[in-house]
């Protein structure tokens, strides 16, 4: 009789433990389900933000080339951001090595998407990864020193105006930004640029391409953005 009683007691304990485990698993599953529903219930359209790049504007005033650039960001669930960027790129530079003067001024445009890589998508901090497609069509003027014909000795001026060019390129984007106060956010991006399709005119690669930067230099660039959420 004692053996039967012990077996019954052990069985009851096992049943109790099993029930508790099942209840715990059910509560955990329900919690995850509620959390998922709460996340999925976030509305698709979260707002629009506008941004301006400080680096390009500063470069414009501190060097012989640069750009004024701004952007519009469409926020979808704090996860994806459809981005439209555009600006005006300008250069007015003298190259002391070649003694050439290069001048251009033209608009450019970009379209792409950013992805919020942070675990908590609704945090005030964001880690961004994204991609852009960009295009510009522009003309440039180039002037150089007088060229002397080695055979006849005649001197010919070297000056060409309105050389037509165009360029398509892509940008890979990585960066961070954070909410500062109210609707204001601040952040920076690093960008890797690569030319896709281009028409360089009849003088070879242009010295500067609006929105892309100096030819022959590093493909890396960057921005420092002030963003206002509307």
C-alpha beads as a LAMMPS data file, in Angstrom:
LAMMPS data file: protein, C-alpha beads

230 atoms
229 bonds

1 atom types
1 bond types

-500.0 500.0 xlo xhi
-500.0 500.0 ylo yhi
-500.0 500.0 zlo zhi

Masses

1 110.0

Atoms # bond

1 1 1 0.000 0.000 0.000
2 1 1 2.810 2.377 0.759
3 1 1 4.371 1.842 -2.658
4 1 1 1.075 2.617 -4.380
5 1 1 0.680 5.822 -2.359
6 1 1 4.170 7.036 -3.270
7 1 1 3.548 6.332 -6.942
8 1 1 0.297 8.274 -6.816
9 1 1 2.016 11.213 -5.124
10 1 1 4.839 11.267 -7.679
11 1 1 2.357 11.177 -10.526
12 1 1 0.428 14.083 -9.044
13 1 1 3.597 16.130 -8.741
14 1 1 4.539 15.401 -12.337
15 1 1 1.076 16.393 -13.490
16 1 1 1.269 19.623 -11.484
17 1 1 4.674 20.499 -12.919
18 1 1 3.449 19.730 -16.437
19 1 1 0.400 21.956 -15.994
20 1 1 2.549 24.813 -14.662
21 1 1 4.942 24.486 -17.610
22 1 1 2.051 24.476 -20.067
23 1 1 0.535 27.560 -18.426
24 1 1 3.897 29.312 -18.530
25 1 1 4.386 28.497 -22.203
26 1 1 0.863 29.651 -23.001
27 1 1 1.394 32.973 -21.188
28 1 1 4.725 33.482 -22.960
29 1 1 3.191 32.709 -26.341
30 1 1 0.291 35.054 -25.631
31 1 1 2.706 37.822 -24.638
32 1 1 4.650 37.410 -27.872
33 1 1 1.404 37.422 -29.824
34 1 1 0.235 40.613 -28.142
35 1 1 3.608 42.223 -28.804
36 1 1 3.477 41.234 -32.474
37 1 1 -0.058 42.549 -32.850
38 1 1 0.968 45.800 -31.173
39 1 1 3.857 46.197 -33.597
40 1 1 1.758 45.326 -36.605
41 1 1 -0.924 47.780 -35.487
42 1 1 1.479 50.697 -36.036
43 1 1 0.102 52.718 -38.920
44 1 1 1.955 52.506 -42.217
45 1 1 2.414 56.230 -42.818
46 1 1 4.249 57.856 -39.917
47 1 1 4.969 61.255 -41.465
48 1 1 7.299 63.267 -43.679
49 1 1 10.620 64.884 -42.817
50 1 1 12.798 67.369 -44.697
51 1 1 16.568 67.543 -44.376
52 1 1 19.466 69.778 -45.385
53 1 1 23.120 68.793 -45.721
54 1 1 25.560 71.047 -43.867
55 1 1 28.757 69.505 -45.296
56 1 1 28.039 70.343 -48.943
57 1 1 27.035 73.917 -48.114
58 1 1 30.190 74.435 -46.014
59 1 1 32.319 72.938 -48.790
60 1 1 30.767 75.373 -51.238
61 1 1 31.996 78.340 -49.183
62 1 1 35.362 76.923 -48.100
63 1 1 36.584 75.440 -51.387
64 1 1 36.218 75.851 -55.141
65 1 1 33.379 73.334 -55.456
66 1 1 30.477 71.887 -53.497
67 1 1 26.705 71.579 -53.448
68 1 1 23.541 72.709 -51.756
69 1 1 21.497 69.581 -51.040
70 1 1 18.185 68.819 -49.388
71 1 1 15.905 65.828 -49.068
72 1 1 12.374 64.608 -48.348
73 1 1 11.933 61.416 -46.288
74 1 1 8.634 59.476 -46.227
75 1 1 8.440 57.455 -42.992
76 1 1 6.770 54.038 -43.261
77 1 1 6.268 52.349 -39.847
78 1 1 9.594 53.795 -38.613
79 1 1 11.209 50.925 -40.546
80 1 1 11.500 52.134 -44.128
81 1 1 12.080 55.631 -45.465
82 1 1 11.484 56.483 -49.110
83 1 1 13.981 59.253 -49.863
84 1 1 14.065 61.964 -52.533
85 1 1 17.201 64.102 -52.551
86 1 1 18.292 66.895 -54.845
87 1 1 20.515 69.891 -55.038
88 1 1 22.662 72.302 -56.998
89 1 1 26.314 71.411 -57.589
90 1 1 28.803 74.119 -58.523
91 1 1 32.507 74.419 -59.300
92 1 1 34.714 77.378 -60.184
93 1 1 38.262 76.116 -59.868
94 1 1 41.785 76.774 -61.138
95 1 1 44.159 73.814 -61.351
96 1 1 47.719 75.094 -60.765
97 1 1 49.227 71.929 -62.256
98 1 1 47.430 71.977 -65.604
99 1 1 46.704 75.737 -65.540
100 1 1 43.121 74.937 -66.477
101 1 1 40.061 76.712 -65.178
102 1 1 36.893 74.632 -64.811
103 1 1 33.411 76.039 -64.239
104 1 1 29.994 74.398 -63.982
105 1 1 26.678 74.783 -62.205
106 1 1 23.810 72.292 -62.537
107 1 1 21.062 70.520 -60.567
108 1 1 20.998 66.813 -59.745
109 1 1 18.524 64.382 -58.240
110 1 1 18.524 61.148 -56.235
111 1 1 15.879 58.616 -55.232
112 1 1 16.207 55.644 -52.915
113 1 1 15.265 54.001 -49.654
114 1 1 16.719 53.828 -46.126
115 1 1 16.228 50.965 -43.675
116 1 1 16.125 51.439 -39.904
117 1 1 18.453 48.728 -38.560
118 1 1 17.847 49.285 -34.840
119 1 1 15.982 46.621 -32.847
120 1 1 13.531 49.127 -31.373
121 1 1 12.245 50.855 -34.479
122 1 1 10.495 53.576 -32.468
123 1 1 13.567 54.647 -30.486
124 1 1 14.811 58.236 -30.796
125 1 1 18.058 56.819 -32.226
126 1 1 18.317 55.227 -35.678
127 1 1 21.032 53.274 -37.448
128 1 1 20.472 53.617 -41.166
129 1 1 21.455 51.549 -44.205
130 1 1 20.260 52.496 -47.652
131 1 1 20.787 52.911 -51.365
132 1 1 20.350 55.736 -53.901
133 1 1 20.082 56.098 -57.658
134 1 1 21.316 59.497 -58.861
135 1 1 21.443 61.435 -62.135
136 1 1 22.673 64.758 -63.463
137 1 1 22.932 66.418 -66.860
138 1 1 25.258 69.409 -67.013
139 1 1 27.511 71.625 -69.089
140 1 1 30.939 72.946 -68.193
141 1 1 33.364 75.599 -69.405
142 1 1 37.103 75.023 -69.514
143 1 1 39.929 77.472 -70.200
144 1 1 43.658 76.907 -70.411
145 1 1 46.902 78.629 -71.331
146 1 1 47.605 79.599 -74.914
147 1 1 48.831 76.682 -77.023
148 1 1 51.656 77.223 -79.538
149 1 1 51.736 75.166 -82.725
150 1 1 55.148 73.398 -82.743
151 1 1 55.364 73.468 -86.552
152 1 1 53.972 76.822 -87.604
153 1 1 54.508 78.742 -84.389
154 1 1 50.969 80.064 -84.284
155 1 1 49.348 80.599 -80.886
156 1 1 45.840 79.327 -80.287
157 1 1 43.680 80.028 -77.270
158 1 1 42.358 77.024 -75.358
159 1 1 38.785 77.770 -74.293
160 1 1 35.611 75.748 -74.727
161 1 1 32.168 76.645 -73.448
162 1 1 29.117 74.515 -72.862
163 1 1 30.655 71.031 -73.056
164 1 1 27.704 68.670 -72.513
165 1 1 27.929 65.745 -70.091
166 1 1 25.659 63.467 -68.094
167 1 1 26.111 60.820 -65.444
168 1 1 24.114 58.125 -63.652
169 1 1 25.498 56.675 -60.439
170 1 1 24.537 54.701 -57.333
171 1 1 25.269 55.352 -53.674
172 1 1 25.415 52.919 -50.769
173 1 1 24.490 54.742 -47.560
174 1 1 25.282 54.051 -43.896
175 1 1 24.668 56.429 -41.009
176 1 1 23.046 57.344 -37.716
177 1 1 20.684 60.046 -36.546
178 1 1 18.908 60.982 -33.344
179 1 1 16.137 63.211 -32.100
180 1 1 17.525 66.384 -30.496
181 1 1 14.467 68.371 -29.456
182 1 1 10.916 68.623 -30.738
183 1 1 10.840 67.963 -34.481
184 1 1 14.617 68.423 -34.905
185 1 1 16.902 65.477 -35.615
186 1 1 20.628 65.451 -36.373
187 1 1 22.807 62.794 -37.968
188 1 1 25.452 61.881 -40.483
189 1 1 25.911 59.461 -43.365
190 1 1 28.866 57.893 -45.127
191 1 1 28.357 57.178 -48.832
192 1 1 30.107 54.975 -51.360
193 1 1 29.533 56.198 -54.923
194 1 1 29.980 54.296 -58.173
195 1 1 29.373 55.522 -61.714
196 1 1 26.922 53.483 -63.779
197 1 1 26.364 55.190 -67.144
198 1 1 28.070 58.402 -68.187
199 1 1 28.717 60.694 -71.127
200 1 1 31.922 62.646 -70.538
201 1 1 31.904 64.932 -73.578
202 1 1 34.842 65.239 -75.957
203 1 1 37.519 66.202 -73.392
204 1 1 37.457 63.068 -71.273
205 1 1 36.321 62.771 -67.663
206 1 1 34.998 66.083 -66.256
207 1 1 36.937 67.612 -63.367
208 1 1 33.781 67.866 -61.225
209 1 1 30.309 66.309 -61.557
210 1 1 27.420 68.059 -59.727
211 1 1 26.206 65.884 -56.857
212 1 1 28.918 63.263 -57.395
213 1 1 32.078 65.231 -56.623
214 1 1 35.628 65.440 -57.946
215 1 1 36.644 62.914 -60.567
216 1 1 39.670 60.812 -59.728
217 1 1 39.245 61.249 -55.978
218 1 1 37.959 58.737 -53.421
219 1 1 34.492 57.339 -54.080
220 1 1 33.674 57.885 -50.410
221 1 1 31.711 60.938 -49.339
222 1 1 29.538 62.036 -46.480
223 1 1 26.790 64.319 -45.235
224 1 1 25.832 65.910 -41.936
225 1 1 22.080 66.401 -41.907
226 1 1 19.672 68.597 -40.021
227 1 1 16.239 66.976 -40.304
228 1 1 12.861 68.450 -39.388
229 1 1 9.921 66.086 -38.921
230 1 1 6.626 67.538 -40.142

Bonds

1 1 1 2
2 1 2 3
3 1 3 4
4 1 4 5
5 1 5 6
6 1 6 7
7 1 7 8
8 1 8 9
9 1 9 10
10 1 10 11
11 1 11 12
12 1 12 13
13 1 13 14
14 1 14 15
15 1 15 16
16 1 16 17
17 1 17 18
18 1 18 19
19 1 19 20
20 1 20 21
21 1 21 22
22 1 22 23
23 1 23 24
24 1 24 25
25 1 25 26
26 1 26 27
27 1 27 28
28 1 28 29
29 1 29 30
30 1 30 31
31 1 31 32
32 1 32 33
33 1 33 34
34 1 34 35
35 1 35 36
36 1 36 37
37 1 37 38
38 1 38 39
39 1 39 40
40 1 40 41
41 1 41 42
42 1 42 43
43 1 43 44
44 1 44 45
45 1 45 46
46 1 46 47
47 1 47 48
48 1 48 49
49 1 49 50
50 1 50 51
51 1 51 52
52 1 52 53
53 1 53 54
54 1 54 55
55 1 55 56
56 1 56 57
57 1 57 58
58 1 58 59
59 1 59 60
60 1 60 61
61 1 61 62
62 1 62 63
63 1 63 64
64 1 64 65
65 1 65 66
66 1 66 67
67 1 67 68
68 1 68 69
69 1 69 70
70 1 70 71
71 1 71 72
72 1 72 73
73 1 73 74
74 1 74 75
75 1 75 76
76 1 76 77
77 1 77 78
78 1 78 79
79 1 79 80
80 1 80 81
81 1 81 82
82 1 82 83
83 1 83 84
84 1 84 85
85 1 85 86
86 1 86 87
87 1 87 88
88 1 88 89
89 1 89 90
90 1 90 91
91 1 91 92
92 1 92 93
93 1 93 94
94 1 94 95
95 1 95 96
96 1 96 97
97 1 97 98
98 1 98 99
99 1 99 100
100 1 100 101
101 1 101 102
102 1 102 103
103 1 103 104
104 1 104 105
105 1 105 106
106 1 106 107
107 1 107 108
108 1 108 109
109 1 109 110
110 1 110 111
111 1 111 112
112 1 112 113
113 1 113 114
114 1 114 115
115 1 115 116
116 1 116 117
117 1 117 118
118 1 118 119
119 1 119 120
120 1 120 121
121 1 121 122
122 1 122 123
123 1 123 124
124 1 124 125
125 1 125 126
126 1 126 127
127 1 127 128
128 1 128 129
129 1 129 130
130 1 130 131
131 1 131 132
132 1 132 133
133 1 133 134
134 1 134 135
135 1 135 136
136 1 136 137
137 1 137 138
138 1 138 139
139 1 139 140
140 1 140 141
141 1 141 142
142 1 142 143
143 1 143 144
144 1 144 145
145 1 145 146
146 1 146 147
147 1 147 148
148 1 148 149
149 1 149 150
150 1 150 151
151 1 151 152
152 1 152 153
153 1 153 154
154 1 154 155
155 1 155 156
156 1 156 157
157 1 157 158
158 1 158 159
159 1 159 160
160 1 160 161
161 1 161 162
162 1 162 163
163 1 163 164
164 1 164 165
165 1 165 166
166 1 166 167
167 1 167 168
168 1 168 169
169 1 169 170
170 1 170 171
171 1 171 172
172 1 172 173
173 1 173 174
174 1 174 175
175 1 175 176
176 1 176 177
177 1 177 178
178 1 178 179
179 1 179 180
180 1 180 181
181 1 181 182
182 1 182 183
183 1 183 184
184 1 184 185
185 1 185 186
186 1 186 187
187 1 187 188
188 1 188 189
189 1 189 190
190 1 190 191
191 1 191 192
192 1 192 193
193 1 193 194
194 1 194 195
195 1 195 196
196 1 196 197
197 1 197 198
198 1 198 199
199 1 199 200
200 1 200 201
201 1 201 202
202 1 202 203
203 1 203 204
204 1 204 205
205 1 205 206
206 1 206 207
207 1 207 208
208 1 208 209
209 1 209 210
210 1 210 211
211 1 211 212
212 1 212 213
213 1 213 214
214 1 214 215
215 1 215 216
216 1 216 217
217 1 217 218
218 1 218 219
219 1 219 220
220 1 220 221
221 1 221 222
222 1 222 223
223 1 223 224
224 1 224 225
225 1 225 226
226 1 226 227
227 1 227 228
228 1 228 229
229 1 229 230
